[in-house]
Structure formats: C-alpha cells, structure tokens
Amino acid sequence: MNLHGFGPQLLLGTLMTVRLALSAVSVGLVLGLLGATAKSSRHATLRLMGEGYTTIVRGIPELLMVLIVYFGSSTMIGAVLRQFGIDTYVELGPFLSGTVALGLTFGAYATEVFRGALLTVPRGQIEAAQSLGLGRWHCFHRIVLPQLWRIALPGLGNLFMVLLKDTALISVVGLDEIMRKAQIAVGDTREPFTFYGCAALIYLGLTVVTSGGLMALEHRANRGYRRARS
Amino acid sequence: MSFDSGVIVDTFPKLLTGAVLTVQLVALSGLGGLALAFPIGIARSSRRPWVRALPWCYIFFFRGTPLLVQLFLVYYGLSQFSSIRHSELLWPYLRDPYWCALIAMSMNTAAYIAEILRGALQAVPRGEIEAAIAVGMSKTQILRRILVPRAVRIGLPAYSNEVILMLKGSALASTITLLELTGMARTIIAETYMPVEIFLAAGACYLAISFLMVRTFKLVENILNRHLRHAR
C-alpha cells in the first residue's frame, strides 16, 4: 500500500484519537457516577434531573450532540456568563467540544450501567460501614466503588468501544484525528479507498488493543474472586 | 439567552421533510440489514469452522470500525476504481449518496443484527429442537418452523435497540450531502445563523421518532407473544 508519505500524519491522527477517547472517557465516567447517584437519590428533583439527562442524551444522535456542543456552546456559555455580569466571548475548540460531547454521551449510558451495579452492593455493607463510623465519602470510596467497578467494567468496556468509534465524528468539526487526516490525504492524492481503508484498519487495530486491555482490566478487577472459586 | 422560538416555527416544515428522509433511511436499512443478517447469522452459528470464518470476518470488520469510515469507503472510496466508475450497472447507484448511505447502513446494521440473531438462535431451548427431530422434521423444516420463529421472538427487544442506534447513525448520512434531519438542520443554520434553536428542534424530532419507534416495537412484541399472555 503506497501512502504517499502520509503515514506519519495518520499516526499523529491516531495519537489524537486516543487522546480524545481517554479525555472523553474520564469526563464520561465522572458524569456516569454523578448520574447514577442522582438517579438513585432520595430527592425527587435529583432523580428527575438524572432521568432527563439520560433520556435526552441517549435519544439524540452523537453527531448532533457534537454539532450542538461545537456550534452552540459559545452562545450558551455566553448567556450563562452574562447572568453573572461577565461579557466575554468563550469558544470551545474542536478537542474540548469533542471531549464534552462524547463525555456527555458516554456518561448517559454509563449512568445506567453504574445504577445497575449500585444495586448489587448489599445494603448491609453500607450499614456496616456507617456503624464503623465511616463518612459518606469514605464509605463510597472504600466500600462501594471497588465493588461497583468490578460489576460495571464489562458494560463500561462496551461503551468505551462505542466511544472509540464515535471519535471519528469529531472530524466533522475539524479535529485532526484519524478521519480528518485521511480526508486531507485523500484531497491530496485522490485515492479515497486507500486512505479510508487505512483508517478502517487503524480503528480495527485500536479496537483489538482496547479489547485486550479491557480483558486485562477485568482479570485484575476479578482477582479477589478467582481464588475463592478454585 | 435570546431564544428565538419563531425561527423554529418558520423552519419546521423543512425540518419535517428531513425527518421523513431520516425515517425512510432507517426503515429501508433496517429491512436491508435484516435480510443480510439472516444468512450471516445462520452461517455464524454453524458448527463447521470454515462456514463460520467468513461471517466472523464480516462482523469483526463492521463492528470494529466507525460507521463514518464505512460510509466514506462506499461513497468516496469505491470511486477510486475505474472499473466501478465505468460500470453501467453499479455506477448510477454508487454515485448517489442516498444509495450509498443505504448500502453502508444496511451492511453495518447487518453485522450487529447477525450477532443478535446468533445469540437468539443459541437461546432456543435444546429440548424444542430435539422434539422437532423426534417428530421427524427435516433440517430446513426445523429452521423454518422452530428455530427462526423462536429466535425472532427472543431477539426482537435487542433488534429494536439496534434500530434506535441506526436512527442515531442515520445522522451521519448528512456528511455525504444527504439532507436528512441533521443535514437539513445544518442547511437551515447556514441560512439563519441560529444553531442552538435549530439543533435543539432537530434533537426534539429525533426524540419523538425514537419514542414512536419504541412504542411500535412494543406493539409488535405484544402481537408476536400473544400466545404467552393467557399462560400468565
């Protein structure tokens, strides 16, 4: 396959894709935890907010989400800032927009995954932690979270695979990731099949590596259970 | 925030024509994907490794790469080969973004549906197949009368999820110049410079469509499973 010297560019694009996926997943995990906490909260307002978040975000196409964040964010942020008497123009670049849009989407699906996992943590353990005098944060961080992680990991892994493929959408707003680099190469060489095929192979490689990594993570998360079974 | 709802009312008819195209794309690619998925899914659950290998590769490719790449490979990529550009049979279709979107979306969703179908086929209780053998049914009879009808009922909820994902995937058709809901929204924004209002209106349209689709599938599920209602 003759890449006409665009190989290094594609590699740079791959790096950008990986960076975007990692930053979006960290935003998404936080949002997912917050969403799950809100949805299983005692307060009806919080539950409603969580419900609204997941329903709306999961029903809107990812591409539309990216476009809304990229083209709409400056208007919306400007309007919020004006409430506080600050009159400046704020613009999210492609990378930040992509992080926010993909993070929001990941977070909405992760909310459901986390919520399902939260239910599996026995109530008695939380009560035991409280009776030992652990605060809310300590209880969450030391008792709930480690168990949550193990149960939620397979679901989160699937979501991450979806996220990884959705990073291609950010090329629409001009982030220099794999697809955008391929488009530039196509514009120069007029060989669309070569470069989009190459991009497809890179994504396949990324998914293979990711599923390997996820398997290792799951193996690690289950290490306390393996011994017990044998 | 200066939210101008008047512009939404003014441009709503145009958005609706986009929504019609979106629904059309999803419905046709859903059916096309289903038609493709049956041979792939059945071959995928074969016991012979060489029958299994090809559908495995197909599913691996289409699930491992973004739909956007697949769309671009069909729409832009295939034109690299002069044999396709000069083919009188293929070129009229492969030149048309509408057909390219349909082809790419059908092939993509077929890979996911095939996996759903495989799972559903494997979920059919062994005893029912043994009973069919005991009654003296042939292999094709078992497939047609026992396996497929049972698998369709088991796989329907997962299939409805896949159709909703396809609805969201159809927004990508706007990247190859199709004026479906998202594409239409972008065109309107280019004229009115009101991204927030128009995109939110388009988002509301998507929510409405997905709500209607979920309802329809629930209805179909109820009709298909009506024999179970009395038992309960």
Boltz contact constraints between the chains, C-beta under 6 A:
constraints:
  - contact:
      token1: [A, 59]
      token2: [B, 206]
      max_distance: 6.0
  - contact:
      token1: [A, 59]
      token2: [B, 207]
      max_distance: 6.0
  - contact:
      token1: [A, 59]
      token2: [B, 210]
      max_distance: 6.0
  - contact:
      token1: [A, 60]
      token2: [B, 203]
      max_distance: 6.0
  - contact:
      token1: [A, 60]
      token2: [B, 206]
      max_distance: 6.0
  - contact:
      token1: [A, 61]
      token2: [B, 168]
      max_distance: 6.0
  - contact:
      token1: [A, 61]
      token2: [B, 171]
      max_distance: 6.0
  - contact:
      token1: [A, 63]
      token2: [B, 171]
      max_distance: 6.0
  - contact:
      token1: [A, 63]
      token2: [B, 172]
      max_distance: 6.0
  - contact:
      token1: [A, 64]
      token2: [B, 171]
      max_distance: 6.0
  - contact:
      token1: [A, 64]
      token2: [B, 182]
      max_distance: 6.0
  - contact:
      token1: [A, 64]
      token2: [B, 203]
      max_distance: 6.0
  - contact:
      token1: [A, 68]
      token2: [B, 199]
      max_distance: 6.0
  - contact:
      token1: [A, 71]
      token2: [B, 195]
      max_distance: 6.0
  - contact:
      token1: [A, 72]
      token2: [B, 195]
      max_distance: 6.0
  - contact:
      token1: [A, 72]
      token2: [B, 196]
      max_distance: 6.0
  - contact:
      token1: [A, 75]
      token2: [B, 196]
      max_distance: 6.0
  - contact:
      token1: [A, 79]
      token2: [B, 1]
      max_distance: 6.0
  - contact:
      token1: [A, 165]
      token2: [B, 66]
      max_distance: 6.0
  - contact:
      token1: [A, 168]
      token2: [B, 66]
      max_distance: 6.0
  - contact:
      token1: [A, 168]
      token2: [B, 68]
      max_distance: 6.0
  - contact:
      token1: [A, 191]
      token2: [B, 80]
      max_distance: 6.0
  - contact:
      token1: [A, 192]
      token2: [B, 76]
      max_distance: 6.0
  - contact:
      token1: [A, 192]
      token2: [B, 77]
      max_distance: 6.0
  - contact:
      token1: [A, 192]
      token2: [B, 80]
      max_distance: 6.0
  - contact:
      token1: [A, 193]
      token2: [B, 77]
      max_distance: 6.0
  - contact:
      token1: [A, 193]
      token2: [B, 80]
      max_distance: 6.0
  - contact:
      token1: [A, 196]
      token2: [B, 69]
      max_distance: 6.0
  - contact:
      token1: [A, 196]
      token2: [B, 72]
      max_distance: 6.0
  - contact:
      token1: [A, 196]
      token2: [B, 73]
      max_distance: 6.0
  - contact:
      token1: [A, 196]
      token2: [B, 77]
      max_distance: 6.0
  - contact:
      token1: [A, 199]
      token2: [B, 69]
      max_distance: 6.0
  - contact:
      token1: [A, 200]
      token2: [B, 65]
      max_distance: 6.0
  - contact:
      token1: [A, 200]
      token2: [B, 69]
      max_distance: 6.0
  - contact:
      token1: [A, 203]
      token2: [B, 65]
      max_distance: 6.0
  - contact:
      token1: [A, 204]
      token2: [B, 64]
      max_distance: 6.0
  - contact:
      token1: [A, 207]
      token2: [B, 64]
      max_distance: 6.0
